[in-house]
């Protein structure tokens, strides 16, 4: 993916600091890393797995290569589709 296409995607998705983002990332962390970089530590990111079990930090190779540590990613939460069904009242910006 070209960097300008990724920037346009983030602009159209209206990703901004202090957002609560619900996302499905099937790009080994490319989108997750870009959203995390744009949000900083102000917003929350909920990465939903299409599988029944939750994904974890190790599955997102690109985020690891960007140099984020566990402390840098405290605002990233890994959830499953079951978690979405059990907690429908959670508010997401995008």
C-alpha positions in Angstrom: 0.0 0.0 0.0 1.3 3.4 -0.9 1.8 5.8 2.0 -0.5 8.5 0.4 -3.3 5.9 0.0 -2.9 4.9 3.7 -3.0 8.6 4.7 -6.2 9.1 2.6 -7.8 6.0 4.2 -7.1 7.4 7.7 -8.5 10.8 6.7 -11.7 9.3 5.3 -12.1 7.1 8.4 -11.8 10.3 10.5 -9.1 8.9 12.8 -8.1 11.6 15.2 -6.7 11.8 18.8 -9.1 10.9 21.6 -11.2 8.6 19.2 -12.4 5.2 20.2 -11.7 3.1 17.1 -13.1 -0.4 16.4 -11.2 -2.1 13.7 -10.5 -5.4 11.9 -6.9 -5.6 10.8 -6.0 -8.3 8.4 -2.8 -6.6 7.2 -0.4 -7.9 9.8 -0.6 -4.6 11.7 -0.1 -2.1 9.0 -3.5 -0.4 9.7 -3.1 -0.9 13.5 0.3 0.8 13.5 -0.9 3.7 11.4 -4.0 4.2 13.6 -1.8 4.0 16.7 0.6 6.5 15.4 -2.2 8.9 14.6 -4.0 8.5 17.9 -0.9 8.5 20.1 -2.0 7.7 23.7 -5.1 9.8 23.7 -7.6 7.4 22.2 -8.5 3.7 22.5 -8.2 1.1 19.8 -10.3 -2.1 19.8 -9.0 -4.7 17.4 -11.7 -7.2 16.8 -10.8 -10.7 15.6 -13.0 -12.4 13.0 -12.2 -15.6 14.8 -13.8 -16.8 18.1 -10.6 -16.2 20.0 -8.8 -12.9 20.5 -5.8 -11.9 18.5 -2.8 -10.8 20.4 0.2 -8.4 20.1 2.4 -11.0 18.5 0.1 -11.5 15.4 0.8 -7.9 14.2 4.3 -8.1 12.8 4.4 -4.6 11.5 3.5 -3.1 14.9 6.4 -5.0 16.4 8.7 -3.7 13.6 7.7 -0.1 14.3 9.3 -0.5 17.7 6.2 -0.2 19.9 6.6 -1.8 23.2 3.9 -3.2 25.5 3.9 0.1 27.4 3.3 2.1 24.1 0.3 -0.1 23.2 -1.7 0.1 26.5 -4.5 1.8 24.5 -4.8 -1.2 22.2 -7.4 -3.8 23.3 -7.8 -7.1 21.6 -11.4 -8.3 21.5 -13.4 -11.1 19.8 -16.8 -11.0 18.1 -18.2 -12.6 21.2 -17.0 -9.6 23.3 -18.9 -7.3 20.9 -22.1 -9.3 21.4 -21.8 -9.3 25.2 -21.1 -5.5 25.5 -23.2 -3.7 22.8 -23.3 -0.4 24.8 -19.6 0.5 24.3 -19.3 3.7 22.2 -17.0 3.8 19.2 -16.1 7.0 17.4 -15.5 5.2 14.1 
